[in-house]
Amino acid sequence: MSTGPILLAAGGTAGHLFPAEALALVLAKRGLTVDLATDHRAAHFEFPARAVHLIPSATLRARHPLALARTTALLALGTAKAWALIGRIDPKIVVGFGGYPTVPPLWAASLRGVPTVLHEQNGVMGRANRLLAPRVTAIATSFHTLANLDARLQGKISFTGNPVRPQVIEAARAPYAAPDAKLRLLVFGGSQGARVMAEIVPKAIERMAPDLRARLMLVQQARGEDLETVRAAYGKLGVAAEAAAFFADLPARLAAAHLVIARSGASTVAELAAIGRPAILVPLPHALDQDQFVNAGVLAEAGGAIRIEQSDFTPERLASEIARLAADPAGLTCMAAGAKSAGTLDAAERLADLVMKVAGI
């Protein structure tokens, strides 16, 4: 058996790194050594690993022959570097968390005969994971059902849930308290969603009845270039609001919220479900896999969220939904319970069990 580490491979975004981080912490508690293979975007991320290895990668998007040739060359270079890395550190297993930076390490691992596990955070399998799925040893899923999965791969599937950070597990201990005199709104959108939130939410608040506006305690993530505009809009309306480009304590703010307005990336949905908070979710439009649309649908079907497509996400619609929910505290409490029913607090432990089983540890 290999005496090397467990090698995690994740794209350099929070949606991929957060579940990888949660797994790394559980594996460390079990006395196992973890390395991370990722891309340059994660160089600033403080990941709990013995070593972080940067592997070249690229996303298959453009159809222009030169762009495709460059992407193919980068993936080939990444696979060669991953092949050398795996030969050098001799990992017990390689675990991938999606995104094209996971392709070279898992591809190289499969070529070397190293066991592999692929974790899919979304309710629909992404393109990179679809490419890897036939080659890996096992596939872990965040949801009980996974769209567009080849039926021939069904035997590899294990449901684990989407691992969440310790801060989320801590925040999940706080029970939901229905709004009374105050209504606490939390608004965030991630790097690709904060602009639409900055454009729509202040205008929706402006359209609310003055008595409802006076009840609001609002926290909103906004891009740096939108911050002053957002703050000025709420200041003009006399709304108690805090706006910032980043909140390090977002799980605690989720737990404190009566209602969340957000995109529906995999980590957002996992954290909403783990903590159990009602939400209005606006999926990122035009995604090839429509992963955020499917993710939001899972919470909506559980009764924990309202899914609004961006084309319908108008100030008038949002103001109407917030007013309706604010007038129905019992309904918000039911939504919180519905969201909680879709959560898996022990997902990191479940995934760690699967990884150790496949690795033969």
Stockholm file with secondary structure:
# STOCKHOLM 1.0

chainA/1-361         MSTGPILLAAGGTAGHLFPAEALALVLAKRGLTVDLATDHRAAHFEFPARAVHLIPSATLRARHPLALARTTALLALGTAKAWALIGRIDPKIVVGFGGYPTVPPLWAASLRGVPTVLHEQNGVMGRANRLLAPRVTAIATSFHTLANLDARLQGKISFTGNPVRPQVIEAARAPYAAPDAKLRLLVFGGSQGARVMAEIVPKAIERMAPDLRARLMLVQQARGEDLETVRAAYGKLGVAAEAAAFFADLPARLAAAHLVIARSGASTVAELAAIGRPAILVPLPHALDQDQFVNAGVLAEAGGAIRIEQSDFTPERLASEIARLAADPAGLTCMAAGAKSAGTLDAAERLADLVMKVAGI
#=GR chainA/1-361 SS CCCSCEEEECCSSHHHHHHHHHHHHHHHHTTCCEEEEECGGGTTSCCCSSEEEECCCCCCCCCSHHHHHHHHHHHHHHHHHHHHHHHHHCCSEEEECSSGGGHHHHHHHHHHTCCEEEEECSSBCCHHHHHHTTTSSEEEESSSSCBTCCGGGGGGEEECCCCCCHHHHHHTTSCCCCCSSCEEEEEECCTTTHHHHHHHHHHHHHTSCHHHHHHEEEEEECCGGGHHHHHHHHHHHTCEEEEESCCTTHHHHHHHCSEEEECCCHHHHHHHHHHTCCEEECCCTTCSSCHHHHHHHHHHHTTSEEECCGGGCCHHHHHHHHHHHHTCHHHHHHHHHHHHHTCCTTHHHHHHHHHHHHHTC
#=GC SS_cons         CCCSCEEEECCSSHHHHHHHHHHHHHHHHTTCCEEEEECGGGTTSCCCSSEEEECCCCCCCCCSHHHHHHHHHHHHHHHHHHHHHHHHHCCSEEEECSSGGGHHHHHHHHHHTCCEEEEECSSBCCHHHHHHTTTSSEEEESSSSCBTCCGGGGGGEEECCCCCCHHHHHHTTSCCCCCSSCEEEEEECCTTTHHHHHHHHHHHHHTSCHHHHHHEEEEEECCGGGHHHHHHHHHHHTCEEEEESCCTTHHHHHHHCSEEEECCCHHHHHHHHHHTCCEEECCCTTCSSCHHHHHHHHHHHTTSEEECCGGGCCHHHHHHHHHHHHTCHHHHHHHHHHHHHTCCTTHHHHHHHHHHHHHTC
//
